[in-house]
């Protein structure tokens, strides 16, 4: 990675409702999350993705699974 570049994990969902519920579940689990427009790397989904620090990806995936909201797609992305 070059200076100023950061990686993040983006999770995509089938519907806006699922994305917003997943955002709430992650926040309740104490995981910092940001809603973003879906990156192309996630393919054709609802248009909203959730951005999480890669160091918290395992905890995020466990929280989403526990909430019954597994993502349809995920990708680790370089943020320039």
PDB file of N, CA, C and O in Angstrom:
ATOM      1  N   UNK A   1       0.846  -1.180   0.000  1.00  0.00           N
ATOM      2  CA  UNK A   1       0.000   0.000   0.000  1.00  0.00           C
ATOM      3  C   UNK A   1       0.887   1.237   0.000  1.00  0.00           C
ATOM      4  O   UNK A   1       1.985   1.240   0.557  1.00  0.00           O
ATOM      5  N   UNK A   2       0.395   2.258  -0.622  1.00  0.00           N
ATOM      6  CA  UNK A   2       1.120   3.521  -0.668  1.00  0.00           C
ATOM      7  C   UNK A   2       0.649   4.435   0.451  1.00  0.00           C
ATOM      8  O   UNK A   2      -0.424   4.220   1.014  1.00  0.00           O
ATOM      9  N   UNK A   3       1.446   5.464   0.785  1.00  0.00           N
ATOM     10  CA  UNK A   3       1.006   6.397   1.828  1.00  0.00           C
ATOM     11  C   UNK A   3      -0.353   7.012   1.494  1.00  0.00           C
ATOM     12  O   UNK A   3      -0.611   7.393   0.353  1.00  0.00           O
ATOM     13  N   UNK A   4      -1.206   7.100   2.493  1.00  0.00           N
ATOM     14  CA  UNK A   4      -2.537   7.672   2.292  1.00  0.00           C
ATOM     15  C   UNK A   4      -3.581   6.663   1.842  1.00  0.00           C
ATOM     16  O   UNK A   4      -4.769   6.978   1.770  1.00  0.00           O
ATOM     17  N   UNK A   5      -3.138   5.455   1.540  1.00  0.00           N
ATOM     18  CA  UNK A   5      -4.064   4.413   1.079  1.00  0.00           C
ATOM     19  C   UNK A   5      -4.541   3.601   2.276  1.00  0.00           C
ATOM     20  O   UNK A   5      -3.740   3.231   3.135  1.00  0.00           O
ATOM     21  N   UNK A   6      -5.829   3.326   2.336  1.00  0.00           N
ATOM     22  CA  UNK A   6      -6.406   2.524   3.409  1.00  0.00           C
ATOM     23  C   UNK A   6      -7.269   1.438   2.808  1.00  0.00           C
ATOM     24  O   UNK A   6      -7.915   1.629   1.778  1.00  0.00           O
ATOM     25  N   UNK A   7      -7.270   0.305   3.464  1.00  0.00           N
ATOM     26  CA  UNK A   7      -8.129  -0.784   3.028  1.00  0.00           C
ATOM     27  C   UNK A   7      -9.387  -0.780   3.881  1.00  0.00           C
ATOM     28  O   UNK A   7      -9.380  -0.331   5.027  1.00  0.00           O
ATOM     29  N   UNK A   8     -10.462  -1.288   3.302  1.00  0.00           N
ATOM     30  CA  UNK A   8     -11.697  -1.496   4.046  1.00  0.00           C
ATOM     31  C   UNK A   8     -12.424  -2.685   3.457  1.00  0.00           C
ATOM     32  O   UNK A   8     -12.176  -3.091   2.322  1.00  0.00           O
ATOM     33  N   UNK A   9     -13.316  -3.227   4.241  1.00  0.00           N
ATOM     34  CA  UNK A   9     -14.168  -4.316   3.771  1.00  0.00           C
ATOM     35  C   UNK A   9     -15.551  -3.727   3.525  1.00  0.00           C
ATOM     36  O   UNK A   9     -16.096  -3.013   4.366  1.00  0.00           O
ATOM     37  N   UNK A  10     -16.102  -4.035   2.369  1.00  0.00           N
ATOM     38  CA  UNK A  10     -17.453  -3.588   2.027  1.00  0.00           C
ATOM     39  C   UNK A  10     -18.363  -4.818   1.971  1.00  0.00           C
ATOM     40  O   UNK A  10     -18.025  -5.840   1.374  1.00  0.00           O
ATOM     41  N   UNK A  11     -19.515  -4.685   2.607  1.00  0.00           N
ATOM     42  CA  UNK A  11     -20.517  -5.753   2.595  1.00  0.00           C
ATOM     43  C   UNK A  11     -21.738  -5.267   1.816  1.00  0.00           C
ATOM     44  O   UNK A  11     -22.236  -4.165   2.045  1.00  0.00           O
ATOM     45  N   UNK A  12     -22.206  -6.097   0.902  1.00  0.00           N
ATOM     46  CA  UNK A  12     -23.379  -5.765   0.104  1.00  0.00           C
ATOM     47  C   UNK A  12     -24.567  -6.638   0.472  1.00  0.00           C
ATOM     48  O   UNK A  12     -24.405  -7.779   0.904  1.00  0.00           O
ATOM     49  N   UNK A  13     -25.757  -6.091   0.297  1.00  0.00           N
ATOM     50  CA  UNK A  13     -26.991  -6.765   0.705  1.00  0.00           C
ATOM     51  C   UNK A  13     -28.004  -6.746  -0.431  1.00  0.00           C
ATOM     52  O   UNK A  13     -27.900  -5.944  -1.359  1.00  0.00           O
ATOM     53  N   UNK A  14     -28.978  -7.635  -0.345  1.00  0.00           N
ATOM     54  CA  UNK A  14     -29.983  -7.775  -1.396  1.00  0.00           C
ATOM     55  C   UNK A  14     -30.961  -6.615  -1.425  1.00  0.00           C
ATOM     56  O   UNK A  14     -31.507  -6.289  -2.479  1.00  0.00           O
ATOM     57  N   UNK A  15     -31.188  -5.984  -0.271  1.00  0.00           N
ATOM     58  CA  UNK A  15     -32.174  -4.904  -0.230  1.00  0.00           C
ATOM     59  C   UNK A  15     -31.688  -3.779   0.682  1.00  0.00           C
ATOM     60  O   UNK A  15     -30.831  -3.981   1.543  1.00  0.00           O
ATOM     61  N   UNK A  16     -32.245  -2.611   0.476  1.00  0.00           N
ATOM     62  CA  UNK A  16     -31.934  -1.472   1.338  1.00  0.00           C
ATOM     63  C   UNK A  16     -32.355  -1.795   2.769  1.00  0.00           C
ATOM     64  O   UNK A  16     -31.651  -1.446   3.716  1.00  0.00           O
ATOM     65  N   UNK A  17     -33.489  -2.454   2.929  1.00  0.00           N
ATOM     66  CA  UNK A  17     -33.960  -2.837   4.258  1.00  0.00           C
ATOM     67  C   UNK A  17     -32.916  -3.700   4.977  1.00  0.00           C
ATOM     68  O   UNK A  17     -32.618  -3.467   6.149  1.00  0.00           O
ATOM     69  N   UNK A  18     -32.363  -4.693   4.276  1.00  0.00           N
ATOM     70  CA  UNK A  18     -31.342  -5.551   4.878  1.00  0.00           C
ATOM     71  C   UNK A  18     -30.088  -4.754   5.227  1.00  0.00           C
ATOM     72  O   UNK A  18     -29.500  -4.959   6.289  1.00  0.00           O
ATOM     73  N   UNK A  19     -29.678  -3.854   4.348  1.00  0.00           N
ATOM     74  CA  UNK A  19     -28.482  -3.044   4.609  1.00  0.00           C
ATOM     75  C   UNK A  19     -28.669  -2.178   5.846  1.00  0.00           C
ATOM     76  O   UNK A  19     -27.760  -2.073   6.669  1.00  0.00           O
ATOM     77  N   UNK A  20     -29.831  -1.559   5.988  1.00  0.00           N
ATOM     78  CA  UNK A  20     -30.077  -0.700   7.150  1.00  0.00           C
ATOM     79  C   UNK A  20     -30.190  -1.522   8.431  1.00  0.00           C
ATOM     80  O   UNK A  20     -29.719  -1.091   9.484  1.00  0.00           O
ATOM     81  N   UNK A  21     -30.806  -2.693   8.354  1.00  0.00           N
ATOM     82  CA  UNK A  21     -30.888  -3.567   9.522  1.00  0.00           C
ATOM     83  C   UNK A  21     -29.498  -4.063   9.911  1.00  0.00           C
ATOM     84  O   UNK A  21     -29.185  -4.168  11.097  1.00  0.00           O
ATOM     85  N   UNK A  22     -28.670  -4.366   8.925  1.00  0.00           N
ATOM     86  CA  UNK A  22     -27.307  -4.811   9.194  1.00  0.00           C
ATOM     87  C   UNK A  22     -26.486  -3.690   9.818  1.00  0.00           C
ATOM     88  O   UNK A  22     -25.681  -3.938  10.717  1.00  0.00           O
ATOM     89  N   UNK A  23     -26.677  -2.479   9.358  1.00  0.00           N
ATOM     90  CA  UNK A  23     -25.982  -1.330   9.951  1.00  0.00           C
ATOM     91  C   UNK A  23     -26.356  -1.205  11.427  1.00  0.00           C
ATOM     92  O   UNK A  23     -25.489  -0.974  12.270  1.00  0.00           O
ATOM     93  N   UNK A  24     -27.615  -1.354  11.733  1.00  0.00           N
ATOM     94  CA  UNK A  24     -28.076  -1.288  13.117  1.00  0.00           C
ATOM     95  C   UNK A  24     -27.477  -2.420  13.947  1.00  0.00           C
ATOM     96  O   UNK A  24     -27.060  -2.195  15.083  1.00  0.00           O
ATOM     97  N   UNK A  25     -27.429  -3.625  13.400  1.00  0.00           N
ATOM     98  CA  UNK A  25     -26.878  -4.775  14.115  1.00  0.00           C
ATOM     99  C   UNK A  25     -25.394  -4.573  14.409  1.00  0.00           C
ATOM    100  O   UNK A  25     -24.927  -4.892  15.502  1.00  0.00           O
ATOM    101  N   UNK A  26     -24.658  -4.048  13.442  1.00  0.00           N
ATOM    102  CA  UNK A  26     -23.232  -3.810  13.650  1.00  0.00           C
ATOM    103  C   UNK A  26     -23.003  -2.722  14.691  1.00  0.00           C
ATOM    104  O   UNK A  26     -22.131  -2.852  15.550  1.00  0.00           O
ATOM    105  N   UNK A  27     -23.772  -1.667  14.618  1.00  0.00           N
ATOM    106  CA  UNK A  27     -23.653  -0.583  15.595  1.00  0.00           C
ATOM    107  C   UNK A  27     -23.956  -1.110  16.995  1.00  0.00           C
ATOM    108  O   UNK A  27     -23.246  -0.785  17.947  1.00  0.00           O
ATOM    109  N   UNK A  28     -24.992  -1.910  17.123  1.00  0.00           N
ATOM    110  CA  UNK A  28     -25.348  -2.492  18.421  1.00  0.00           C
ATOM    111  C   UNK A  28     -24.253  -3.412  18.954  1.00  0.00           C
ATOM    112  O   UNK A  28     -24.097  -3.561  20.166  1.00  0.00           O
ATOM    113  N   UNK A  29     -23.496  -4.026  18.049  1.00  0.00           N
ATOM    114  CA  UNK A  29     -22.400  -4.906  18.442  1.00  0.00           C
ATOM    115  C   UNK A  29     -21.114  -4.137  18.738  1.00  0.00           C
ATOM    116  O   UNK A  29     -20.089  -4.734  19.066  1.00  0.00           O
ATOM    117  N   UNK A  30     -21.173  -2.814  18.620  1.00  0.00           N
ATOM    118  CA  UNK A  30     -20.005  -1.984  18.910  1.00  0.00           C
ATOM    119  C   UNK A  30     -18.989  -1.923  17.786  1.00  0.00           C
ATOM    120  O   UNK A  30     -17.819  -1.618  18.016  1.00  0.00           O
ATOM    121  N   UNK A  31     -19.430  -2.212  16.571  1.00  0.00           N
ATOM    122  CA  UNK A  31     -18.536  -2.196  15.411  1.00  0.00           C
ATOM    123  C   UNK A  31     -18.789  -0.925  14.609  1.00  0.00           C
ATOM    124  O   UNK A  31     -19.915  -0.650  14.195  1.00  0.00           O
ATOM    125  N   UNK A  32     -17.722  -0.156  14.398  1.00  0.00           N
ATOM    126  CA  UNK A  32     -17.831   1.072  13.610  1.00  0.00           C
ATOM    127  C   UNK A  32     -18.160   0.699  12.165  1.00  0.00           C
ATOM    128  O   UNK A  32     -17.493  -0.137  11.555  1.00  0.00           O
ATOM    129  N   UNK A  33     -19.186   1.328  11.641  1.00  0.00           N
ATOM    130  CA  UNK A  33     -19.659   1.018  10.286  1.00  0.00           C
ATOM    131  C   UNK A  33     -20.094   2.308   9.610  1.00  0.00           C
ATOM    132  O   UNK A  33     -20.607   3.222  10.256  1.00  0.00           O
ATOM    133  N   UNK A  34     -19.881   2.370   8.301  1.00  0.00           N
ATOM    134  CA  UNK A  34     -20.306   3.512   7.509  1.00  0.00           C
ATOM    135  C   UNK A  34     -21.060   3.002   6.291  1.00  0.00           C
ATOM    136  O   UNK A  34     -20.582   2.112   5.588  1.00  0.00           O
ATOM    137  N   UNK A  35     -22.229   3.562   6.043  1.00  0.00           N
ATOM    138  CA  UNK A  35     -22.975   3.224   4.828  1.00  0.00           C
ATOM    139  C   UNK A  35     -22.354   4.000   3.664  1.00  0.00           C
ATOM    140  O   UNK A  35     -22.088   5.197   3.769  1.00  0.00           O
ATOM    141  N   UNK A  36     -22.130   3.289   2.549  1.00  0.00           N
ATOM    142  CA  UNK A  36     -21.528   3.881   1.360  1.00  0.00           C
ATOM    143  C   UNK A  36     -22.282   3.390   0.125  1.00  0.00           C
ATOM    144  O   UNK A  36     -23.002   2.394   0.196  1.00  0.00           O
ATOM    145  N   UNK A  37     -22.120   4.087  -1.014  1.00  0.00           N
ATOM    146  CA  UNK A  37     -22.659   3.528  -2.259  1.00  0.00           C
ATOM    147  C   UNK A  37     -21.946   2.212  -2.564  1.00  0.00           C
ATOM    148  O   UNK A  37     -20.745   2.091  -2.322  1.00  0.00           O
ATOM    149  N   UNK A  38     -22.660   1.244  -3.081  1.00  0.00           N
ATOM    150  CA  UNK A  38     -22.052  -0.061  -3.357  1.00  0.00           C
ATOM    151  C   UNK A  38     -20.921   0.059  -4.369  1.00  0.00           C
ATOM    152  O   UNK A  38     -21.119   0.581  -5.466  1.00  0.00           O
ATOM    153  N   UNK A  39     -19.739  -0.422  -4.007  1.00  0.00           N
ATOM    154  CA  UNK A  39     -18.628  -0.444  -4.959  1.00  0.00           C
ATOM    155  C   UNK A  39     -18.903  -1.458  -6.074  1.00  0.00           C
ATOM    156  O   UNK A  39     -19.637  -2.426  -5.870  1.00  0.00           O
ATOM    157  N   UNK A  40     -18.328  -1.238  -7.219  1.00  0.00           N
ATOM    158  CA  UNK A  40     -18.516  -2.161  -8.347  1.00  0.00           C
ATOM    159  C   UNK A  40     -18.067  -3.578  -8.022  1.00  0.00           C
ATOM    160  O   UNK A  40     -18.595  -4.548  -8.565  1.00  0.00           O
ATOM    161  N   UNK A  41     -17.084  -3.687  -7.128  1.00  0.00           N
ATOM    162  CA  UNK A  41     -16.551  -5.004  -6.770  1.00  0.00           C
ATOM    163  C   UNK A  41     -17.617  -5.920  -6.166  1.00  0.00           C
ATOM    164  O   UNK A  41     -17.439  -7.138  -6.144  1.00  0.00           O
ATOM    165  N   UNK A  42     -18.721  -5.351  -5.675  1.00  0.00           N
ATOM    166  CA  UNK A  42     -19.785  -6.157  -5.073  1.00  0.00           C
ATOM    167  C   UNK A  42     -20.821  -6.620  -6.089  1.00  0.00           C
ATOM    168  O   UNK A  42     -21.672  -7.446  -5.760  1.00  0.00           O
ATOM    169  N   UNK A  43     -20.768  -6.115  -7.297  1.00  0.00           N
ATOM    170  CA  UNK A  43     -21.736  -6.507  -8.313  1.00  0.00           C
ATOM    171  C   UNK A  43     -23.042  -5.738  -8.170  1.00  0.00           C
ATOM    172  O   UNK A  43     -23.094  -4.681  -7.541  1.00  0.00           O
ATOM    173  N   UNK A  44     -24.080  -6.281  -8.758  1.00  0.00           N
ATOM    174  CA  UNK A  44     -25.396  -5.642  -8.781  1.00  0.00           C
ATOM    175  C   UNK A  44     -26.193  -6.020  -7.541  1.00  0.00           C
ATOM    176  O   UNK A  44     -26.783  -7.098  -7.478  1.00  0.00           O
ATOM    177  N   UNK A  45     -26.207  -5.133  -6.562  1.00  0.00           N
ATOM    178  CA  UNK A  45     -26.996  -5.365  -5.362  1.00  0.00           C
ATOM    179  C   UNK A  45     -27.896  -4.158  -5.145  1.00  0.00           C
ATOM    180  O   UNK A  45     -28.283  -3.503  -6.113  1.00  0.00           O
ATOM    181  N   UNK A  46     -28.233  -3.854  -3.915  1.00  0.00           N
ATOM    182  CA  UNK A  46     -29.237  -2.826  -3.637  1.00  0.00           C
ATOM    183  C   UNK A  46     -28.735  -1.399  -3.788  1.00  0.00           C
ATOM    184  O   UNK A  46     -29.544  -0.472  -3.824  1.00  0.00           O
ATOM    185  N   UNK A  47     -27.428  -1.193  -3.877  1.00  0.00           N
ATOM    186  CA  UNK A  47     -26.901   0.160  -4.034  1.00  0.00           C
ATOM    187  C   UNK A  47     -26.299   0.730  -2.766  1.00  0.00           C
ATOM    188  O   UNK A  47     -25.606   1.746  -2.817  1.00  0.00           O
ATOM    189  N   UNK A  48     -26.551   0.096  -1.624  1.00  0.00           N
ATOM    190  CA  UNK A  48     -25.967   0.527  -0.360  1.00  0.00           C
ATOM    191  C   UNK A  48     -25.078  -0.604   0.152  1.00  0.00           C
ATOM    192  O   UNK A  48     -25.487  -1.764   0.197  1.00  0.00           O
ATOM    193  N   UNK A  49     -23.867  -0.244   0.533  1.00  0.00           N
ATOM    194  CA  UNK A  49     -22.949  -1.210   1.141  1.00  0.00           C
ATOM    195  C   UNK A  49     -22.538  -0.675   2.501  1.00  0.00           C
ATOM    196  O   UNK A  49     -22.718   0.506   2.799  1.00  0.00           O
ATOM    197  N   UNK A  50     -21.988  -1.548   3.315  1.00  0.00           N
ATOM    198  CA  UNK A  50     -21.494  -1.157   4.626  1.00  0.00           C
ATOM    199  C   UNK A  50     -19.987  -1.313   4.656  1.00  0.00           C
ATOM    200  O   UNK A  50     -19.441  -2.352   4.286  1.00  0.00           O
ATOM    201  N   UNK A  51     -19.328  -0.256   5.102  1.00  0.00           N
ATOM    202  CA  UNK A  51     -17.872  -0.208   5.156  1.00  0.00           C
ATOM    203  C   UNK A  51     -17.411  -0.470   6.592  1.00  0.00           C
ATOM    204  O   UNK A  51     -17.889   0.159   7.536  1.00  0.00           O
ATOM    205  N   UNK A  52     -16.462  -1.423   6.736  1.00  0.00           N
ATOM    206  CA  UNK A  52     -15.951  -1.823   8.041  1.00  0.00           C
ATOM    207  C   UNK A  52     -14.423  -1.930   7.945  1.00  0.00           C
ATOM    208  O   UNK A  52     -13.883  -2.292   6.900  1.00  0.00           O
ATOM    209  N   UNK A  53     -13.745  -1.615   9.032  1.00  0.00           N
ATOM    210  CA  UNK A  53     -12.292  -1.782   9.106  1.00  0.00           C
ATOM    211  C   UNK A  53     -11.966  -3.273   8.977  1.00  0.00           C
ATOM    212  O   UNK A  53     -12.619  -4.093   9.622  1.00  0.00           O
ATOM    213  N   UNK A  54     -10.973  -3.643   8.160  1.00  0.00           N
ATOM    214  CA  UNK A  54     -10.641  -5.053   7.994  1.00  0.00           C
ATOM    215  C   UNK A  54     -10.301  -5.764   9.311  1.00  0.00           C
ATOM    216  O   UNK A  54     -10.539  -6.965   9.441  1.00  0.00           O
ATOM    217  N   UNK A  55      -9.755  -5.044  10.272  1.00  0.00           N
ATOM    218  CA  UNK A  55      -9.423  -5.648  11.561  1.00  0.00           C
ATOM    219  C   UNK A  55     -10.677  -6.087  12.318  1.00  0.00           C
ATOM    220  O   UNK A  55     -10.590  -6.922  13.219  1.00  0.00           O
ATOM    221  N   UNK A  56     -11.821  -5.546  11.971  1.00  0.00           N
ATOM    222  CA  UNK A  56     -13.087  -5.873  12.626  1.00  0.00           C
ATOM    223  C   UNK A  56     -13.978  -6.760  11.760  1.00  0.00           C
ATOM    224  O   UNK A  56     -15.119  -7.040  12.128  1.00  0.00           O
ATOM    225  N   UNK A  57     -13.462  -7.205  10.607  1.00  0.00           N
ATOM    226  CA  UNK A  57     -14.275  -7.980   9.665  1.00  0.00           C
ATOM    227  C   UNK A  57     -14.809  -9.275  10.282  1.00  0.00           C
ATOM    228  O   UNK A  57     -15.979  -9.609  10.089  1.00  0.00           O
ATOM    229  N   UNK A  58     -13.983  -9.997  11.008  1.00  0.00           N
ATOM    230  CA  UNK A  58     -14.441 -11.244  11.624  1.00  0.00           C
ATOM    231  C   UNK A  58     -15.572 -11.010  12.602  1.00  0.00           C
ATOM    232  O   UNK A  58     -16.565 -11.738  12.602  1.00  0.00           O
ATOM    233  N   UNK A  59     -15.421  -9.987  13.442  1.00  0.00           N
ATOM    234  CA  UNK A  59     -16.470  -9.648  14.404  1.00  0.00           C
ATOM    235  C   UNK A  59     -17.729  -9.174  13.679  1.00  0.00           C
ATOM    236  O   UNK A  59     -18.845  -9.485  14.096  1.00  0.00           O
ATOM    237  N   UNK A  60     -17.545  -8.425  12.600  1.00  0.00           N
ATOM    238  CA  UNK A  60     -18.692  -7.925  11.840  1.00  0.00           C
ATOM    239  C   UNK A  60     -19.461  -9.082  11.211  1.00  0.00           C
ATOM    240  O   UNK A  60     -20.691  -9.114  11.257  1.00  0.00           O
ATOM    241  N   UNK A  61     -18.739 -10.027  10.628  1.00  0.00           N
ATOM    242  CA  UNK A  61     -19.401 -11.159   9.987  1.00  0.00           C
ATOM    243  C   UNK A  61     -20.130 -12.027  11.016  1.00  0.00           C
ATOM    244  O   UNK A  61     -21.217 -12.538  10.748  1.00  0.00           O
ATOM    245  N   UNK A  62     -19.524 -12.188  12.187  1.00  0.00           N
ATOM    246  CA  UNK A  62     -20.183 -12.957  13.247  1.00  0.00           C
ATOM    247  C   UNK A  62     -21.451 -12.247  13.716  1.00  0.00           C
ATOM    248  O   UNK A  62     -22.474 -12.893  13.942  1.00  0.00           O
ATOM    249  N   UNK A  63     -21.391 -10.923  13.864  1.00  0.00           N
ATOM    250  CA  UNK A  63     -22.560 -10.157  14.306  1.00  0.00           C
ATOM    251  C   UNK A  63     -23.668 -10.214  13.261  1.00  0.00           C
ATOM    252  O   UNK A  63     -24.843 -10.335  13.607  1.00  0.00           O
ATOM    253  N   UNK A  64     -23.301 -10.127  11.984  1.00  0.00           N
ATOM    254  CA  UNK A  64     -24.306 -10.186  10.920  1.00  0.00           C
ATOM    255  C   UNK A  64     -24.949 -11.568  10.858  1.00  0.00           C
ATOM    256  O   UNK A  64     -26.163 -11.684  10.692  1.00  0.00           O
ATOM    257  N   UNK A  65     -24.145 -12.600  10.990  1.00  0.00           N
ATOM    258  CA  UNK A  65     -24.670 -13.975  10.974  1.00  0.00           C
ATOM    259  C   UNK A  65     -25.610 -14.185  12.155  1.00  0.00           C
ATOM    260  O   UNK A  65     -26.683 -14.770  12.010  1.00  0.00           O
ATOM    261  N   UNK A  66     -25.196 -13.700  13.328  1.00  0.00           N
ATOM    262  CA  UNK A  66     -26.013 -13.832  14.535  1.00  0.00           C
ATOM    263  C   UNK A  66     -27.357 -13.113  14.394  1.00  0.00           C
ATOM    264  O   UNK A  66     -28.374 -13.562  14.924  1.00  0.00           O
ATOM    265  N   UNK A  67     -27.343 -11.991  13.673  1.00  0.00           N
ATOM    266  CA  UNK A  67     -28.565 -11.210  13.463  1.00  0.00           C
ATOM    267  C   UNK A  67     -29.407 -11.755  12.311  1.00  0.00           C
ATOM    268  O   UNK A  67     -30.484 -11.228  12.031  1.00  0.00           O
ATOM    269  N   UNK A  68     -28.929 -12.801  11.644  1.00  0.00           N
ATOM    270  CA  UNK A  68     -29.664 -13.360  10.507  1.00  0.00           C
ATOM    271  C   UNK A  68     -29.591 -12.478   9.274  1.00  0.00           C
ATOM    272  O   UNK A  68     -30.502 -12.477   8.446  1.00  0.00           O
ATOM    273  N   UNK A  69     -28.493 -11.720   9.152  1.00  0.00           N
ATOM    274  CA  UNK A  69     -28.329 -10.781   8.042  1.00  0.00           C
ATOM    275  C   UNK A  69     -26.997 -10.986   7.324  1.00  0.00           C
ATOM    276  O   UNK A  69     -26.222 -10.039   7.189  1.00  0.00           O
ATOM    277  N   UNK A  70     -26.717 -12.203   6.862  1.00  0.00           N
ATOM    278  CA  UNK A  70     -25.437 -12.400   6.177  1.00  0.00           C
ATOM    279  C   UNK A  70     -25.389 -11.575   4.890  1.00  0.00           C
ATOM    280  O   UNK A  70     -26.388 -11.487   4.176  1.00  0.00           O
ATOM    281  N   UNK A  71     -24.253 -10.978   4.593  1.00  0.00           N
ATOM    282  CA  UNK A  71     -24.156 -10.188   3.357  1.00  0.00           C
ATOM    283  C   UNK A  71     -24.223 -11.088   2.129  1.00  0.00           C
ATOM    284  O   UNK A  71     -23.839 -12.257   2.177  1.00  0.00           O
ATOM    285  N   UNK A  72     -24.716 -10.528   1.033  1.00  0.00           N
ATOM    286  CA  UNK A  72     -24.761 -11.262  -0.236  1.00  0.00           C
ATOM    287  C   UNK A  72     -23.380 -11.301  -0.883  1.00  0.00           C
ATOM    288  O   UNK A  72     -23.052 -12.231  -1.620  1.00  0.00           O
ATOM    289  N   UNK A  73     -22.569 -10.269  -0.594  1.00  0.00           N
ATOM    290  CA  UNK A  73     -21.233 -10.180  -1.177  1.00  0.00           C
ATOM    291  C   UNK A  73     -20.361  -9.353  -0.258  1.00  0.00           C
ATOM    292  O   UNK A  73     -20.845  -8.532   0.521  1.00  0.00           O
ATOM    293  N   UNK A  74     -19.052  -9.589  -0.367  1.00  0.00           N
ATOM    294  CA  UNK A  74     -18.106  -8.761   0.364  1.00  0.00           C
ATOM    295  C   UNK A  74     -16.844  -8.627  -0.466  1.00  0.00           C
ATOM    296  O   UNK A  74     -16.552  -9.466  -1.318  1.00  0.00           O
ATOM    297  N   UNK A  75     -16.107  -7.569  -0.211  1.00  0.00           N
ATOM    298  CA  UNK A  75     -14.855  -7.326  -0.927  1.00  0.00           C
ATOM    299  C   UNK A  75     -13.964  -6.458  -0.068  1.00  0.00           C
ATOM    300  O   UNK A  75     -14.434  -5.545   0.610  1.00  0.00           O
ATOM    301  N   UNK A  76     -12.667  -6.748  -0.101  1.00  0.00           N
ATOM    302  CA  UNK A  76     -11.701  -5.884   0.552  1.00  0.00           C
ATOM    303  C   UNK A  76     -11.203  -4.925  -0.525  1.00  0.00           C
ATOM    304  O   UNK A  76     -10.782  -5.342  -1.604  1.00  0.00           O
ATOM    305  N   UNK A  77     -11.259  -3.644  -0.211  1.00  0.00           N
ATOM    306  CA  UNK A  77     -11.032  -2.603  -1.208  1.00  0.00           C
ATOM    307  C   UNK A  77      -9.982  -1.622  -0.724  1.00  0.00           C
ATOM    308  O   UNK A  77      -9.933  -1.294   0.462  1.00  0.00           O
ATOM    309  N   UNK A  78      -9.138  -1.151  -1.639  1.00  0.00           N
ATOM    310  CA  UNK A  78      -8.181  -0.088  -1.335  1.00  0.00           C
ATOM    311  C   UNK A  78      -8.869   1.251  -1.516  1.00  0.00           C
ATOM    312  O   UNK A  78      -9.438   1.530  -2.572  1.00  0.00           O
ATOM    313  N   UNK A  79      -8.815   2.070  -0.489  1.00  0.00           N
ATOM    314  CA  UNK A  79      -9.395   3.415  -0.541  1.00  0.00           C
ATOM    315  C   UNK A  79      -8.256   4.396  -0.741  1.00  0.00           C
ATOM    316  O   UNK A  79      -7.457   4.615   0.169  1.00  0.00           O
ATOM    317  N   UNK A  80      -8.176   4.974  -1.896  1.00  0.00           N
ATOM    318  CA  UNK A  80      -7.086   5.898  -2.200  1.00  0.00           C
ATOM    319  C   UNK A  80      -7.367   7.283  -1.716  1.00  0.00           C
ATOM    320  O   UNK A  80      -6.543   8.179  -1.896  1.00  0.00           O
TER     321      UNK A  80
END
